[in-house]
């Protein structure tokens, strides 16, 4: 048929083109997992329903304005899809409104952005080009309906959306109540309806602080007293072992546990850390999990400092930086510690300059405190070796005891390292990200070895304990095929959770009883554990973590998406696994996971309520000391 004979309205053409395009992107570019035919149908149906909603609005416009509306809406819709795809390739997640307010972070992401672009992304804009072309032609593709026809066209929108919601609830009951996992939302209602849902949630959470009155805090306090019985048990191992000692805490960027003891072409990736974890003066927790969400490194900091969970949407460091907290630096200040942070990035990144001041840090040594030159910087900034070397003079000038946190930069996505600085080969897989990951990890390992020597040379080593922690994952599940090649097994949901383990080592000079511990612990436990080592009692503290050395622990680690790991089970994507074998449990055996899952959901909700409602402003943290 020749174009001049086409009579199908452009909004119908745009609906099918855009809907089919979105389905293909969901299915093959986001690579959303499909578990059954119903999920496949919903994934196909929801983008067409969403596209019809967007484009059917044009029937209410005058014919001459319809073409302009369709051109711009299909372009904007495609840009939303494209930006989410780029974000997903890096974080395996979808954009939320709070993330958009973190826009000042984007200034340092240019190199990462270019790495995330793929040539096939052009496909996302092919329908845009076709609709623009058709809308500019002389033949008329607008539609002029009577009022009754416009109402009927609009009614179809509500039928499609209602059908989508009904199918989603059948496939995933209580989808909107238990919306910890954004991938489930996108698979069931589409990315555009997901953004509308996100906007609704943003409005709700903003109102939560306004209407909070503190009545919830007593309920949360009772729950924590019952379920987190021990935070500072003087009879537990290592109580007060670091009393009056300096604490040097190193947050190692994007460092996952599988790097330890790994090799590339016969060369160790982390020779120093391998030796350190096996030394007598180091305690290593091999089942330590990061619990971060969209805030990544800032989430890691927030969890460690407050023993609260991160938010499911955005980063607390941005969305709730003005809240009242009872953070680790504030507690240590009252105990006579000088507190500081070292990070060779700009001070406003992740809103650190605001948040650090609020939670009690005395000093923040950002990029202005370091001599950064083209020779000593690459990737995200100052290389780790120069970063540690230049920090020693500041450590020596601090009042003792001190608590100082270091945040490294070199081992950061996209893991770029000049060839002359690499002391290990790249891995060989279909993922450039994973291939480069081992080289920057090796460089950071070498930087840490130098740092330990510099601490010894400066006289700080003997009077300090040194804590090393991976802050979050570096290789997302977007690279599962390459990870499976490296690990020699397919990365299924069970293994994907296991890959969220990160190194956690407590190095105590002069200690002789170190070793590797197998307890399931996480970042939520760091604050009570450090206070335990320092001999500081904080029983009045409202925290969700437990002292890692106590035998009275709640026995599970919750991840932000509602997954959890316990001593016996691992639960993710609504499947309960035997943690020792990695095998899914039968329906009957899976019932053992339900009580833990209920507590996980409860804790995540309680923590959210504390943050969104700013509930700590109603709580007197000194009341126990006044009794």
N, C-alpha and C positions, 0 to 999 in steps of 0.2 A: 504494500500500500504506500502511495506517495505521501510525503509529509503534508501536502496541501489538503489531503482528504481526511487527515486525522481530526477526530471530533472528541476524543477522550479528554476530559478536563485535566489541566496540568497538575492540580492538587492530587488527583488520583494517581497519575504517573509518578509524581514525587513521592507519594506514600509508599508505593510498591518498590520503587528504586531505593529509597532511603531505608525502608524496613528490611529488604533483602540484604542490602549492604551491611546494615548493622548486625544482622544475624551472622553473616560470614565473618565479620570482625570478631564478634563474641566467640564464635566457634573455633576459628582457626588462627586468630591473631592474639586474642586474650587467652585462648586455649583453656576456656572454662571446662571443668570436668563434667561429664554427663554420666549419670548412673543408671538411668532407665528411660524408656520411650516417652514417659510423661514429661520428664525434664527436657528432653529434646523438643517436644512439641511446644512447651512453654517458652523455651529459648527462641523458637521460631516465631511464635505468636506475639510475644510481648513487644518486639520492636515494630511490628506492623501496627499494633494497637497504639503504641506511642506516637508513631509517625502520623497516623490518621488524626490523632488528637491535635498535633501541631499544625498540620496542613489544612484540616477541615475548617479551621477558623477563617480561612481565606474566603469562604463562601459568603461571609457577612460583609465583605468589603466590596466596593465598587469595582467593576471589571478591570478598569485601568490600573487599580492599586493592587489587584491580586498578584500580578506578575512580580512586582517589586517585593511584596511580602514573601512570596515563595522563594525568590532568589536569596533573600537574606536569611530566612529561617533555615533553609537547607545548608547554607554556609555556616551559620552559627552552630547548628546541631552537629555538623561534621567536625567542627573545631572542638566542641565539647568531647566528642568521641575520641578524637585524636589526642587531646591533652590527657584524657584519662588513660589511654593506651600507653603513652610515654611514662606517665606516673606509675602505671601497673608494672611496666618492665623493670623499673627500679625497685619498687616497694612491694610488689604483688598485692596491691591494695587499690582502692578507688578514692578519688578526691572527696574531701568533705569541706563544708564551709569554713570551719576553723583553720584548715590547711591553707585556704585562700588568703587568710589574714596573716599567714606566715610568709607573705610574698617577699619581704626583704631578704629572706634566705636565698631566693632564686638568683641573686646577683652572683653568687659563687658557684652556680651550677652549670655554667656554659659548657665546660668540657664534658660533664656528665650528660648533658642534653644531646650533644652531638653523637656521643657514643650510643645513645638509645634510639637514634633514628635508623630506620630500615628502608631500603628502596621500595619495598612493597607497600609502604604507607601511602604511596600515591593513589592506591586503590580507594582510599577513604574519600577522595575528592573527585572521583570520576563522575559520580551522579550529580555532583555540584556543577561541574562543567556542562553536563548535558542539559540540566534544568535551566541554567543561565542561557544556553544556546537556544533552547526551545522558547523561552520567555521573550526572547528578542526578535522572534520571527514575525512576519506579517500575518500569518494565519492565526486565528483567535483560539487560544486554549484556555480562556477564562470561562467562567460559568455564571450565568445570571438566573438565580432561582427565585421563585416567589417565597414569601415569608414562610409558608408551610413547608416548602422544600428545604429551606435553611434549618428550620427546627428539626426536620427529619434527619438531615445530615448530622446535626449536632447530637441528636439522640443516639445515633449509631456509635458515636464516641463513648458515651456512657455505657452502652451495652458491651463494647469491646473492653473497656477498662474494668467493668464489673466482672466480666468473664475471666479476665486476667487475674484479678484478685481472688476470685473463687478457686480457680485452678491452683494458684500459688498456695492458698491455705490448705487445699487438699493434699498437695505435694509436701508442704512444709508447715504443719500445724503450728499456730502461735508464732508465725514468721515475724510479725511486727513487734511482738512482746519480747522475744528472745533474739533481738537483732544484733548479736555480738559480731557476727560474721557478715561483712558487707558483700562478699562474693555470693552468698545465698540470696541476698536481696536483689542483686543485679541479675542473677540467673532467673529469678522468679518474677520480677516486676520491671526489669529493664533499667538501663543506666539513667534514663531521663526521669522516670518515675522515682527512682532511687534518690535523685537529686532533690526532687520535690519533698520526699520523705525526710531527707537530711535537713532541708530548710525548716520543716515543721519541728524537727527535733531541736534545731538551733534555737528556735523561738521558745520552745518549752524549757530548755536548760537555762536560758537567760532569765526566764521568769522565776526559776526555782530559787535563786538567791533572794529575789525581792520578797517572796512569800515565806522564806524560811524563818522559823522562830526558835530553833534549837531544841524542840521537843524530841526530835529523832536521836539526839546525841546520847541520851540515857539508854535507849534501846541498843544502839551500837556498842556502847560501853559494856553493857551486860553481856552481849554476844561475845565480845573479845575476852572478857574475863573468864567466860565459860570455856571458850574454844582455843584461846592462846594462853594457857595457864602459866607458862614460864618464860620470862624474858631475861631475868638476871638471877640465876640460881648460883649462889656462892659455892655450892657443893659440886657444880658441874665442872668439867674439864676446862682448864686454862682461865678460870675466873681471875681477873686482875693481873694476868701475866704481863700485860703491857702498861700497867699503871705508871703514869708520869712519863711514859715514852712518847716520842714523836710518832705520828702515823703518816706514812707516805702512801697515798692511794693512787694507783695508776689505772685509769680507764683506757683500755687498749682498743682502739677503733676497729670495729667490724671483725673481731677476732673470734672465730668459731673453734670449738674444741677438737674437731677432726684434724686440725692442722698439727696438733701435738703428735709426735712420733710418726708423722707422715714423711714420705720421701718423693722426690722427683728425679728420675734417672739416677737413683742410688745416692742422692744427696739429701741429707736431713733438712727439712724446712725450718725447724725451730730447735737447733741443737742446745742453745742456752736454756730455753724453757723446759726442754726435755730433762736436762740435768737438774734444773731447779725443782721440778715437781717430785723428783725422786730423792732429793737431799733430806737429811735428817732434821734440818731446821726449817722445813717447809711443810705446811699442811695443805693438801690439795683435795678439793671436792670435785670428783669426776662426774657427778650427776648434778651439776649446777646449771640452771636454765635462766636465760634472759627472759624478761617478761614485757618487753617494750611493745609499743604500737606505733601510731603514726608519728610520734615525736622522736623516735629513734634515740640518738645519743642523749637528747634532753630528757626523754622518758627514763632512760637508764639512770641519769642523775637524780631525777625526781623520786624514783622508786627507792634508790639507795639512801637518799637523804631523809625521806619521810616514812618509808615502809608503808606507803599507800600504793594502790594500783594506778597505772596511767589511765587516762581517759580513752574511750574507744574512738573518739573523734577529735582530731587535732592534738596539740601538745599543751599540757598544763602550763608549761613555761610561757606560752602566749595567752591562752584563754583565761587563765586564773592566776596570773602572776601577782596580783594584789591581794590574794587571800591571806588569812591568818594560818600559819603553819607552826609545827613544833619540830623543826628540822634538826638533823644531826649537828650542823655548825652552830646553831643557836644553843643547843644543849652543851656542846663542848666549850663554847665561849663562857658559859656560867661556871664551868669547871676549871677555868684558867688557861684554856688552850687558845693560841693564836691560830686563826683559820684562814686558808687561802686557796685559790684556784689558779692553775697554770694552764693556759691554752693559747697557742699562737695563732688565733683567728681573731677577726674583728669582734669587739665586745658586745655588739648588738645581735650577733648571730644567735638564733634561738632565744633572743630576748634575755640573754644571760646577764647583761649589766643590770637589768631591773630585778630579775629573780634572785640573783646572788645577794644583792643588798637586802632583799626582803627576808631571806631565810638565814641571814646572820653571818655571811662570810665577811671577814675583815678586809681582805685584799683580793683583787682580781688582776692577775698578770696576763693581759691579752697581748695582741700583736704589737702594740706600742711599746711593750717592755722588752722586745727582742730586736736584735740586729738582723734584719731579713734582707738578703741580697740574692741576685740571680744565681749565684754559685751555691747557696745553701738552701734553695727552695725549689720545689717542683710540685706538681699535682695541686693539692689544696693549700700549699703554703710551706712554711718552715719545716724542713726535714726533721725527723725525730732525733737524730743524733745531735744536731745543732741545738734543738729545742731543750733536750736534757742538759747538755753542756752549759748553755747560757742560763739555765735555771738555778744552778748550784749556788751562785752568789746570793740569790734572793733567799734560798733556803737557809743559808748560813746566817743571814741577817735577822731572821725571825726570832722572836722570843720563844723560849722552850718551856713546856712542851708545845708542839704545834701539830695541827692537822692540815696537811696539804694534799690537794687533789690535782693530778696531772691528767690531761686529756690529749692523747696523741692524734696525729693528723695523717701520717704517711700512708697507713694502711686503710685508705678510704676509697670508695668507689669513685672513679673507674679503675683504681689500682694501677696508676701510671708510675713507672720508675725508669729513669735514664739508664740506658744499657750499661754504661760504665759503672753504675752503682749496684748492679745485680750480681749476686753471688750464688744463684741457683737458676737452673733452666726454667723456661716457661713450660707449663704443662701442655699437652697436645690433645685438644678436644675441639668440639664445634663451638665452644663458648670462649670468646676472647676474655671475658670477665674472669672466668675460673682460671684460664691459662695464666693471667697476670697476677692472680690472687696470691700465689705462692711466692712470687718474687718480692712483693711489698711486705708480706708476712715475714720473710727471712730478714729483710732490712730492719723491720721493727724489732725482731728478736735480737739482732746485733746491737741496736740502739739500747735496748734494755740491759744487755750485758755490760755495755760501756757505762750505763747509768749506775749500776750496782758498784762498779769499780770507782766511779767518781764519788759516790757516797762514802765509800771506804777511805778514799784519799782525802776527803774533806773533813773526816772525823765525825760524820753524822750517822754512819751505818750502825754502830754498836748500840746507840741509844734510840733506835727507831725500829718499828715494825713496818714491813713493806707489803702492801696488799695489791695484787694484780687481778684485774677482772676484764673479760671481754664485754664490751657494752651491748652489742646486738649482733645479729647475723650479718654476714657480708655477701653471701651467695643466696639469693632468693630462689624460690621454687620455680621461677621462670627458667632456671638453668638446670632443671632436674635431670635432663638427658645426659649432660656432661658430668653432673655429680654422680649419676649412676655408673657411668664409665669409670670414674675415679675410684668409687667405693667397691665396684665389682658386683653391685646388686641394684635392682630397680628401686627408685625412691618412691615408696608408697606413702600414704598418709601417716602411718606409724613412724617410718624412718624420717619423714619430714619434721615431725615433732622432735625426734631424737637429735636432729641436726640443730635444734635451737639451744643445745648445750654450748656453753662458753667457758673458757678457763676461769677458775677462781682459786687463787693461791694466797696463803698467809705465810709470809716469810718472817721468822722470828730469830734473829741472830743469837746464837748460843743455845737455842732450844735443841734437844736431842731426841725427841720422841715424835718427830714428824712422820708423815706418811700419806697415803691416798685413802680418802674416806668415800664410802659408797652411798651415803644418805642422799635422798632426793631433797634438794634445797634450791633456792633461787635468789634473785636480786632483792626480793621483798624481805629476805632474812638478814641482809647485810647490816642494817642499822642496829637491830638488837644484838647481833653478834659482835660488832665492834664495841658497843657499850659494855658488853660482857667482858671482852678482852681487856678493856681499860678499867674495869672494876667500877663502873658507874651504874648505879641502880636507877631505873626509870620505869618503875611499875605503874606510874600514873599515865604513861604514854599510850595514846591511842594508835596502835600500829597493827598491821595485819601479818607481820612476819614473826618468826620465832628464832630464838638463839640456836644456831646450828649445832652447838655442842650439848644442848639439853637433850635428855631422853624423853621429855614430855613435849613433843611437837605435834602439830595437828596432822602431819603425815601426807600432805599433798601440796603441789605447786600449781597455781592457777595461771593460765595464759589469758591474755586479754580477749581472745575470741571465744572463750568459754571452754577451751580444751583444758585438760589437767593431767598431771603425772603424779601418781602415788607410788608407794613402795611396791605394790602388787599390780597396779593397773595403769594403763595409759588410755585416755579418752579423747577422741577428736573426730570431727565430722559425724557426730552421733553414733560412733562405733566405739565399743569398749574392747581393748586389747589386753592380753596377758603381757605384762611388761617384760617378763623374762624370756618369752618366746617370740613376741611380736605377732602372735596369731590372734585373730578376732575371736571373741568369746561367743558362745551360743547365746540365744535369746534369754534362756533361763539364767545362765551364769552372769550375763551382763547386768542383771538386777543389782549386783554388788556395787556397780558404779553409780547407781542412782542417788544414794544418800550423799556421796561425795559431790556429785554434780549439783545437787541442791545447795550445798554449802558454797560451792564455787560461785554459782549465780548470786547467792545472797551476799557473799563478800564483795563481788564486783559491784553490785548495786549499792551496798553500804558505802564503799569507797567513793563511788560516783556521787552519792548524796552528800558526803562530806565536802567534796570539791565543788560541786555545782551550787550547793547551798551555803558554802563558806561557813560550815558549822563550827569550826574550831574557834570562831570569834565568840561563841557562846560557852566555851569550856575553859575552866581555870586549871591550867596544867601545874600550878604550884600548890593546889589544894592539899595534896598528900604530904607535902613538906611542911604545911602549916599545922597539920594535926599533931 
